[in-house]
Amino acid sequence: MKDAFGAPQSLLILGGTSEIGLATARRLIARRTRTVYLAGRPSEALDAAAEQLRALGAEAHAVPFDALDPASHEEVLGKLFTEGDIDMVLLAFGVLGDQARDEREPLAAVHVAQVNYTGAVSASLVCATALQQQGHGALVVLSSVAGERARRANFIYGSSKAGLDAFTQGLADALHGTGVHVMIVRPGFVRTRMTAGLDEAPLATTPGAVAAAIELGLRRRSATIWVPGTLRLVMAALRHLPRPLFRRLPV
Ligand SMILES: NC(=O)c1ccc[n+]([C@@H]2O[C@H](COP(=O)([O-])OP(=O)(O)OC[C@H]3O[C@@H](n4cnc5c(N)ncnc54)[C@H](OP(=O)(O)O)[C@@H]3O)[C@@H](O)[C@H]2O)c1
């Protein structure tokens, strides 16, 4: 169960090697979290991440999970909930893709859509049902400001996040009043391996800052958070900018 400050005792991260996911795990372990499931594609990195969390005092388990195999989600994720309550699920998997290549190779674009959108739809529904059966817990979904308005430079990734964001908004409404808290996280540019080598966007931030914002959002039971928070205002303005103007922006 969550404590009076909203800190979960048990955490499931979908995308167990995600830098943002692991920064969140470290932050929550420093508060109260004791059990962490890192669900991801089996790899040395996934095992090493679990080992690092164990060194911080958590009981951490690596669990095989592939977003691209939705037929397995019910069994793989549903089983975890039968082993004990899970107070928080963090949906942290995703791929950025390569916009230029993905425009040339439709199957590569479909891969981005399948990981970021359909994989997330399936995994979220399985977890949402289990959380609802528990009657408590939080589902925290890493969306992106890229989904708030499609940009020429990354509309394939952006559209997958727009779909995920809209889906999560609806899911939050569906779960309203059930005791399950759904929170959408919209970070801007975060310095992780996903963005390594790319030109930094204005207001770039860190996985640690996203983790801190997630912790605060949990405590406040926020529906949506932007990281950094100023992006909320920036995106409100950008969303309504006429397209001929938006198109000319160097974003
Ligand atoms: N970094 C940013 O600027 C930024 C901004 C806004 C939103 N976000 C979102 O935040 C989330 C975390 O990003 P991050 O920066 O922490 O990136 P990251 O460190 O690259 O993590 C991405 C995660 O997705 C996992 N993944 C990829 N394909 C998968 C699949 N088929 N099945 C299961 N897991 C899969 C990766 O696992 P493997 O180890 O197996 O590859 C990894 O754990 C993503 O959803 C991303 O879109 C990131």
The ligand as an SDF file (V2000), in Angstrom:
LIG
                    3D

 48 52  0  0  0  0  0  0  0  0999 V2000
   14.2710   10.6850  -23.3180 N   0  0  0  0  0  0  0  0  0  0  0  0
   13.3910   11.5910  -23.6790 C   0  0  0  0  0  0  0  0  0  0  0  0
   13.7350   12.7120  -24.1330 O   0  0  0  0  0  0  0  0  0  0  0  0
   11.9120   11.3290  -23.5000 C   0  0  0  0  0  0  0  0  0  0  0  0
   11.0400   12.4220  -23.5920 C   0  0  0  0  0  0  0  0  0  0  0  0
    9.6650   12.2020  -23.4550 C   0  0  0  0  0  0  0  0  0  0  0  0
    9.1980   10.9240  -23.2480 C   0  0  0  0  0  0  0  0  0  0  0  0
   10.0810    9.8860  -23.1700 N   0  0  0  0  0  0  0  0  0  0  0  0
    9.5230    8.5420  -22.9880 C   0  0  0  0  0  0  0  0  0  0  0  0
    9.9350    8.0450  -21.7360 O   0  0  0  0  0  0  0  0  0  0  0  0
   10.0480    6.6060  -21.8050 C   0  0  0  0  0  0  0  0  0  0  0  0
   11.4140    6.1920  -21.2830 C   0  0  0  0  0  0  0  0  0  0  0  0
   12.4110    6.7880  -22.1050 O   0  0  0  0  0  0  0  0  0  0  0  0
   13.9500    6.8210  -21.6780 P   0  0  0  0  0  0  0  0  0  0  0  0
   14.4480    8.1680  -22.0440 O   0  0  0  0  0  0  0  0  0  0  0  0
   14.1220    6.3140  -20.3130 O   0  0  0  0  0  0  0  0  0  0  0  0
   14.5380    5.8360  -22.7720 O   0  0  0  0  0  0  0  0  0  0  0  0
   15.4520    4.5200  -22.6850 P   0  0  0  0  0  0  0  0  0  0  0  0
   16.4200    4.6160  -21.5580 O   0  0  0  0  0  0  0  0  0  0  0  0
   15.9490    4.3310  -24.0790 O   0  0  0  0  0  0  0  0  0  0  0  0
   14.3850    3.3820  -22.3330 O   0  0  0  0  0  0  0  0  0  0  0  0
   13.5290    2.8490  -23.2840 C   0  0  0  0  0  0  0  0  0  0  0  0
   13.0320    1.5200  -22.7430 C   0  0  0  0  0  0  0  0  0  0  0  0
   12.1180    0.9420  -23.6890 O   0  0  0  0  0  0  0  0  0  0  0  0
   12.4130   -0.4390  -23.7360 C   0  0  0  0  0  0  0  0  0  0  0  0
   11.8880   -1.0960  -24.9250 N   0  0  0  0  0  0  0  0  0  0  0  0
   12.0970   -0.7820  -26.2180 C   0  0  0  0  0  0  0  0  0  0  0  0
   11.4650   -1.6770  -27.0100 N   0  0  0  0  0  0  0  0  0  0  0  0
   10.8490   -2.5660  -26.1790 C   0  0  0  0  0  0  0  0  0  0  0  0
   10.0410   -3.7110  -26.3790 C   0  0  0  0  0  0  0  0  0  0  0  0
    9.7420   -4.1550  -27.6080 N   0  0  0  0  0  0  0  0  0  0  0  0
    9.5800   -4.3600  -25.2990 N   0  0  0  0  0  0  0  0  0  0  0  0
    9.8730   -3.9500  -24.0460 C   0  0  0  0  0  0  0  0  0  0  0  0
   10.6300   -2.8730  -23.7920 N   0  0  0  0  0  0  0  0  0  0  0  0
   11.1170   -2.2010  -24.8470 C   0  0  0  0  0  0  0  0  0  0  0  0
   13.9280   -0.4930  -23.6600 C   0  0  0  0  0  0  0  0  0  0  0  0
   14.3290   -1.7990  -23.3750 O   0  0  0  0  0  0  0  0  0  0  0  0
   15.6710   -2.4870  -24.0000 P   0  0  0  0  0  0  0  0  0  0  0  0
   16.7180   -2.3350  -22.9430 O   0  0  0  0  0  0  0  0  0  0  0  0
   15.2700   -3.9150  -24.2080 O   0  0  0  0  0  0  0  0  0  0  0  0
   15.9840   -1.7840  -25.2760 O   0  0  0  0  0  0  0  0  0  0  0  0
   14.1380    0.4880  -22.5170 C   0  0  0  0  0  0  0  0  0  0  0  0
   13.9080   -0.1610  -21.2770 O   0  0  0  0  0  0  0  0  0  0  0  0
    9.7690    6.2270  -23.2760 C   0  0  0  0  0  0  0  0  0  0  0  0
    8.4230    5.8820  -23.4200 O   0  0  0  0  0  0  0  0  0  0  0  0
   10.0220    7.5430  -24.0130 C   0  0  0  0  0  0  0  0  0  0  0  0
    9.2880    7.5940  -25.2120 O   0  0  0  0  0  0  0  0  0  0  0  0
   11.4140   10.0560  -23.2710 C   0  0  0  0  0  0  0  0  0  0  0  0
  1  2  1  0
  2  3  2  0
  2  4  1  0
  4  5  1  0
  4 48  2  0
  5  6  2  0
  6  7  1  0
  7  8  2  0
  8  9  1  0
  8 48  1  0
  9 10  1  0
  9 46  1  0
 10 11  1  0
 11 12  1  0
 11 44  1  0
 12 13  1  0
 13 14  1  0
 14 15  2  0
 14 16  1  0
 14 17  1  0
 17 18  1  0
 18 19  2  0
 18 20  1  0
 18 21  1  0
 21 22  1  0
 22 23  1  0
 23 24  1  0
 23 42  1  0
 24 25  1  0
 25 26  1  0
 25 36  1  0
 26 27  1  0
 26 35  1  0
 27 28  2  0
 28 29  1  0
 29 30  1  0
 29 35  2  0
 30 31  1  0
 30 32  2  0
 32 33  1  0
 33 34  2  0
 34 35  1  0
 36 37  1  0
 36 42  1  0
 37 38  1  0
 38 39  2  0
 38 40  1  0
 38 41  1  0
 42 43  1  0
 44 45  1  0
 44 46  1  0
 46 47  1  0
M  CHG  2   8   1  16  -1
M  END
$$$$
